[in-house]
Amino acid sequence: MAKTDGYSRLACDRKTCDTVEYLQGNDPRTGSWKTVKRLTADGVEATITLCPDCYPGYKAVAEANDKAVNSYLEGAQ
């Protein structure tokens, strides 16, 4: 059996997703996986890895949260 080194294991951090891929660094699919950093409400930084299917949903939630925070800072209750 042949052995090939240089693969990364990418696993989606969303609990309802079981997507896992083993990709080499030069594989174009690696660019569709997103690693995002976010701050919790307590100011703790979290690093999240999301697959191509889950990232759009995360982005929509993050954008909605950004709007809510900006609205609050503008004086909304």
DSSP file (Angstrom, degrees, kcal/mol; ACC not computed):
  #  RESIDUE AA STRUCTURE BP1 BP2  ACC     N-H-->O    O-->H-N    N-H-->O    O-->H-N    TCO  KAPPA ALPHA  PHI   PSI    X-CA   Y-CA   Z-CA
    1    1 A M              0   0    0      0, 0.0     2,-0.1     0, 0.0     0, 0.0   0.000 360.0 360.0 360.0 132.0    0.0    0.0    0.0
    2    2 A A        -     0   0    0      1,-0.0     2,-0.4     2,-0.0     0, 0.0  -0.422 360.0-146.0 -77.0 152.0    1.4    3.4   -1.0
    3    3 A K        -     0   0    0     -2,-0.1     2,-0.5     2,-0.0    -1,-0.0  -0.982  11.5-170.7-121.7 130.7    1.7    6.2    1.6
    4    4 A T        -     0   0    0     -2,-0.4     3,-0.2     3,-0.0     2,-0.1  -0.984   8.3-161.2-122.2 123.5    1.3    9.8    0.7
    5    5 A D        +     0   0    0     -2,-0.5    19,-0.0     1,-0.2    -2,-0.0  -0.437  58.0  64.4 -93.1 170.6    2.2   12.6    3.1
    6    6 A G        +     0   0    0      1,-0.3    19,-0.7    -2,-0.1     2,-0.3   0.742  62.9 138.0  92.3  25.6    1.1   16.2    3.3
    7    7 A Y  E     -A   24   0A   0     -3,-0.2     2,-0.4    17,-0.2    -1,-0.3  -0.790  38.1-150.3-102.5 147.1   -2.6   16.0    3.9
    8    8 A S  E     -A   23   0A   0     15,-3.1    15,-2.4    -2,-0.3     2,-0.7  -0.924  13.8-134.0-111.0 141.3   -4.7   18.1    6.2
    9    9 A R  E     -A   22   0A   0     -2,-0.4     2,-0.5    13,-0.2    13,-0.2  -0.857  21.6-167.7 -94.3 119.5   -7.8   16.9    7.9
   10   10 A L  E     +A   21   0A   0     11,-3.4    11,-2.7    -2,-0.7     2,-0.4  -0.943   8.9 176.4-110.3 123.1  -10.6   19.5    7.6
   11   11 A A  E     -A   20   0A   0     -2,-0.5     9,-0.2     9,-0.2     2,-0.2  -0.994  31.1-119.2-129.8 131.2  -13.6   18.9    9.8
   12   12 A C        -     0   0    0      7,-2.1    38,-0.2    -2,-0.4     5,-0.1  -0.472  13.3-148.9 -69.8 134.6  -16.6   21.3   10.1
   13   13 A D        +     0   0    0     36,-3.2     2,-0.4    -2,-0.2    -1,-0.1   0.517  64.6 110.3 -83.0  -6.1  -17.1   22.6   13.7
   14   14 A R    >   -     0   0    0     35,-0.3     3,-2.2     1,-0.2    -2,-0.1  -0.593  69.4-138.5 -73.1 125.6  -20.9   22.9   13.3
   15   15 A K  T 3  S+     0   0    0     -2,-0.4    -1,-0.2     1,-0.3    -3,-0.0   0.777  99.8  52.0 -58.3 -31.4  -22.4   20.2   15.5
   16   16 A T  T 3  S+     0   0    0      2,-0.0     2,-0.4    -3,-0.0    -1,-0.3   0.409  98.7  80.3 -87.5   3.8  -25.1   19.1   13.0
   17   17 A C    <   -     0   0    0     -3,-2.2     0, 0.0    -5,-0.1     0, 0.0  -0.915  49.8-176.5-114.0 135.3  -22.5   18.7   10.2
   18   18 A D        +     0   0    0     -2,-0.4     2,-0.4    -7,-0.0    -1,-0.1   0.051  33.7 142.4-115.5  25.7  -20.3   15.6    9.8
   19   19 A T        +     0   0    0     -8,-0.0    -7,-2.1     2,-0.0     2,-0.4  -0.533  18.8 167.7 -72.8 126.0  -18.3   16.8    6.8
   20   20 A V  E     -A   11   0A   0     -2,-0.4     2,-0.4    -9,-0.2    -9,-0.2  -0.997   7.2-179.4-136.8 133.6  -14.6   15.8    7.0
   21   21 A E  E     -A   10   0A   0    -11,-2.7   -11,-3.4    -2,-0.4     2,-0.6  -0.989  21.7-147.3-134.2 146.1  -12.1   16.0    4.1
   22   22 A Y  E     +A    9   0A   0     -2,-0.4     2,-0.3   -13,-0.2   -13,-0.2  -0.952  35.4 168.4-110.0 111.1   -8.5   15.1    3.8
   23   23 A L  E     -A    8   0A   0    -15,-2.4   -15,-3.1    -2,-0.6     2,-0.2  -0.932  34.1-125.5-129.9 146.7   -6.9   17.6    1.4
   24   24 A Q  E >   -A    7   0A   0     -2,-0.3     3,-2.1   -17,-0.2     6,-0.2  -0.569  36.7-108.6 -82.9 156.0   -3.4   18.5    0.3
   25   25 A G  T 3  S+     0   0    0    -19,-0.7    -1,-0.1     1,-0.3   -18,-0.1   0.770 117.9  51.7 -57.7 -29.5   -2.4   22.2    0.6
   26   26 A N  T 3  S+     0   0    0      4,-0.0    -1,-0.3     3,-0.0    -3,-0.0   0.406  80.6 115.2 -90.4   4.1   -2.5   22.7   -3.2
   27   27 A D    X   -     0   0    0     -3,-2.1     3,-2.0     1,-0.1     4,-0.4  -0.609  66.3-139.9 -73.7 125.5   -6.0   21.2   -3.6
   28   28 A P  G >  S+     0   0    0      0, 0.0     3,-1.0     0, 0.0     4,-0.3   0.733  96.9  70.3 -61.0 -21.2   -8.3   24.0   -4.8
   29   29 A R  G >  S+     0   0    0      1,-0.2     3,-1.3     2,-0.2     4,-0.5   0.727  81.2  73.8 -68.9 -19.8  -11.1   22.7   -2.5
   30   30 A T  G X  S+     0   0    0     -3,-2.0     3,-1.1     1,-0.3    -1,-0.2   0.843  88.6  61.7 -62.4 -30.2   -9.1   23.9    0.5
   31   31 A G  G <  S+     0   0    0     -3,-1.0    -1,-0.3    -4,-0.4    -2,-0.2   0.681  94.5  61.1 -69.2 -17.4  -10.1   27.5   -0.4
   32   32 A S  G <  S+     0   0    0     -3,-1.3     2,-0.3    -4,-0.3    -1,-0.2   0.618  88.3  84.7 -86.1 -11.8  -13.7   26.8    0.0
   33   33 A W  S <  S-     0   0    0     -3,-1.1     2,-0.4    -4,-0.5    18,-0.2  -0.713  71.5-150.2 -85.5 141.2  -13.3   25.9    3.7
   34   34 A K  E     -B   50   0B   0     16,-2.5    16,-3.1    -2,-0.3     2,-0.6  -0.944  14.0-164.2-119.8 133.8  -13.3   28.9    6.0
   35   35 A T  E     -B   49   0B   0     -2,-0.4     2,-0.3    14,-0.2    14,-0.2  -0.972  21.9-177.9-111.0 118.0  -11.6   29.4    9.3
   36   36 A V  E     -B   48   0B   0     12,-2.8    12,-3.1    -2,-0.6     2,-0.4  -0.874  19.4-147.2-118.7 149.1  -13.1   32.4   11.2
   37   37 A K  E     +B   47   0B   0     -2,-0.3     2,-0.3    10,-0.2    10,-0.2  -0.937  24.4 171.4-111.1 137.6  -12.2   34.0   14.5
   38   38 A R  E     -B   46   0B   0      8,-2.4     8,-3.0    -2,-0.4     2,-0.5  -0.958  28.8-124.7-140.6 160.1  -15.0   35.5   16.6
   39   39 A L  E     -B   45   0B   0     -2,-0.3     6,-0.2     6,-0.2     2,-0.0  -0.901  22.9-135.9-105.3 133.9  -15.3   36.9   20.0
   40   40 A T    >   -     0   0    0      4,-2.5     3,-2.1    -2,-0.5     6,-0.0  -0.271  38.0 -94.8 -73.7 172.6  -17.9   35.6   22.4
   41   41 A A  T 3  S+     0   0    0      1,-0.3    -1,-0.1     2,-0.1    -2,-0.0   0.759 129.4  55.7 -60.9 -23.8  -20.0   38.0   24.5
   42   42 A D  T 3  S-     0   0    0      2,-0.1    -1,-0.3     0, 0.0     3,-0.1   0.396 122.7-106.3 -89.1   2.4  -17.4   37.6   27.2
   43   43 A G  S <  S+     0   0    0     -3,-2.1     2,-0.5     1,-0.3    -2,-0.1   0.619  71.3 144.6  84.4  13.6  -14.6   38.6   24.9
   44   44 A V        -     0   0    0      1,-0.0    -4,-2.5     2,-0.0     2,-0.3  -0.736  48.3-128.0 -87.7 129.4  -13.1   35.1   24.5
   45   45 A E  E     -B   39   0B   0     -2,-0.5     2,-0.4    -6,-0.2    -6,-0.2  -0.599  25.9-171.0 -79.2 134.0  -11.7   34.5   21.0
   46   46 A A  E     -B   38   0B   0     -8,-3.0    -8,-2.4    -2,-0.3     2,-0.5  -0.981  13.1-148.9-124.4 137.2  -12.9   31.3   19.3
   47   47 A T  E     -B   37   0B   0     -2,-0.4     2,-0.4   -10,-0.2   -10,-0.2  -0.927  19.4-171.4-106.3 128.0  -11.6   29.9   16.1
   48   48 A I  E     -B   36   0B   0    -12,-3.1   -12,-2.8    -2,-0.5     2,-0.5  -0.959  14.6-154.2-125.2 134.4  -14.1   28.0   14.0
   49   49 A T  E     -B   35   0B   0     -2,-0.4   -36,-3.2   -14,-0.2     2,-0.4  -0.940  19.2-173.6-107.5 126.9  -13.6   25.9   10.9
   50   50 A L  E     -B   34   0B   0    -16,-3.1   -16,-2.5    -2,-0.5   -38,-0.1  -0.960  18.9-129.5-126.4 139.1  -16.6   25.7    8.6
   51   51 A C     >  -     0   0    0     -2,-0.4     4,-2.1   -18,-0.2     3,-0.4  -0.264  38.4 -97.7 -75.3 167.9  -17.2   23.6    5.4
   52   52 A P  T  4 S+     0   0    0      0, 0.0    -1,-0.1     0, 0.0   -19,-0.1   0.782 123.4  51.6 -59.6 -27.7  -18.4   25.2    2.2
   53   53 A D  T  4 S+     0   0    0      1,-0.1     4,-0.4     2,-0.1   -20,-0.0   0.837 115.2  39.3 -78.4 -32.6  -22.0   24.2    3.0
   54   54 A C  T  > S+     0   0    0     -3,-0.4     4,-1.9     1,-0.1     3,-0.3   0.735  97.5  76.1 -91.1 -24.4  -22.2   25.7    6.5
   55   55 A Y  H  X S+     0   0    0     -4,-2.1     4,-2.9     1,-0.2     5,-0.2   0.894  89.6  55.7 -59.9 -43.5  -20.2   28.9    6.0
   56   56 A P  H  > S+     0   0    0      0, 0.0     4,-2.0     0, 0.0    -1,-0.2   0.897 109.3  48.1 -57.7 -38.7  -23.0   30.8    4.2
   57   57 A G  H  > S+     0   0    0     -4,-0.4     4,-2.0    -3,-0.3    -2,-0.2   0.908 112.1  48.8 -66.0 -42.0  -25.4   30.2    7.1
   58   58 A Y  H  X S+     0   0    0     -4,-1.9     4,-2.9     1,-0.2     5,-0.2   0.925 109.7  52.6 -61.6 -44.5  -22.7   31.3    9.6
   59   59 A K  H  X S+     0   0    0     -4,-2.9     4,-2.6     1,-0.2    -2,-0.2   0.896 108.0  50.9 -60.4 -40.7  -22.0   34.5    7.6
   60   60 A A  H  X S+     0   0    0     -4,-2.0     4,-2.0    -5,-0.2    -1,-0.2   0.910 112.0  46.9 -63.3 -42.3  -25.7   35.4    7.6
   61   61 A V  H  X S+     0   0    0     -4,-2.0     4,-2.4     2,-0.2    -2,-0.2   0.922 112.7  49.7 -64.7 -43.9  -25.9   35.0   11.4
   62   62 A A  H  X S+     0   0    0     -4,-2.9     4,-2.5     1,-0.2    -2,-0.2   0.901 110.4  50.0 -63.3 -41.2  -22.7   37.0   11.9
   63   63 A E  H  X S+     0   0    0     -4,-2.6     4,-2.2     2,-0.2    -1,-0.2   0.898 110.4  50.0 -64.5 -39.9  -24.0   39.8    9.6
   64   64 A A  H  X S+     0   0    0     -4,-2.0     4,-2.1     2,-0.2    -2,-0.2   0.903 111.5  48.9 -64.2 -40.9  -27.3   39.9   11.5
   65   65 A N  H  X S+     0   0    0     -4,-2.4     4,-2.6     2,-0.2     5,-0.2   0.904 108.7  53.4 -65.5 -40.5  -25.4   40.1   14.8
   66   66 A D  H  X S+     0   0    0     -4,-2.5     4,-2.7     1,-0.2    -2,-0.2   0.922 109.6  48.5 -58.2 -44.8  -23.2   42.9   13.4
   67   67 A K  H  X S+     0   0    0     -4,-2.2     4,-2.5     1,-0.2    -1,-0.2   0.902 111.0  50.4 -63.0 -41.1  -26.3   44.9   12.5
   68   68 A A  H  X S+     0   0    0     -4,-2.1     4,-2.2     2,-0.2    -2,-0.2   0.914 112.6  46.0 -64.6 -43.0  -27.8   44.3   16.0
   69   69 A V  H  X S+     0   0    0     -4,-2.6     4,-2.5     2,-0.2    -2,-0.2   0.930 113.6  48.8 -66.0 -44.9  -24.6   45.5   17.7
   70   70 A N  H  X S+     0   0    0     -4,-2.7     4,-1.4    -5,-0.2    -2,-0.2   0.898 111.0  50.7 -62.0 -39.8  -24.3   48.5   15.4
   71   71 A S  H  <>S+     0   0    0     -4,-2.5     5,-2.2    -5,-0.2     4,-0.4   0.916 110.3  49.6 -63.0 -43.4  -28.0   49.4   16.0
   72   72 A Y  H ><5S+     0   0    0     -4,-2.2     3,-1.5     1,-0.2    -2,-0.2   0.915 109.4  51.4 -60.9 -43.9  -27.4   49.1   19.8
   73   73 A L  H 3<5S+     0   0    0     -4,-2.5    -1,-0.2     1,-0.3    -2,-0.2   0.781 104.1  58.7 -66.4 -25.7  -24.4   51.4   19.6
   74   74 A E  T 3<5S-     0   0    0     -4,-1.4    -1,-0.3    -5,-0.2    -2,-0.2   0.551 131.9 -90.6 -79.0  -7.8  -26.4   53.9   17.7
   75   75 A G  T < 5S+     0   0    0     -3,-1.5    -3,-0.2    -4,-0.4    -2,-0.1   0.389  77.9 141.9 117.7  -3.8  -28.8   54.1   20.6
   76   76 A A      <       0   0    0     -5,-2.2    -1,-0.3    -6,-0.2    -2,-0.0  -0.330 360.0 360.0 -67.4 153.6  -31.5   51.5   19.9
   77   77 A Q              0   0    0     -2,-0.0    -1,-0.1     0, 0.0    -5,-0.1   0.441 360.0 360.0 -92.4 360.0  -32.8   49.6   22.9
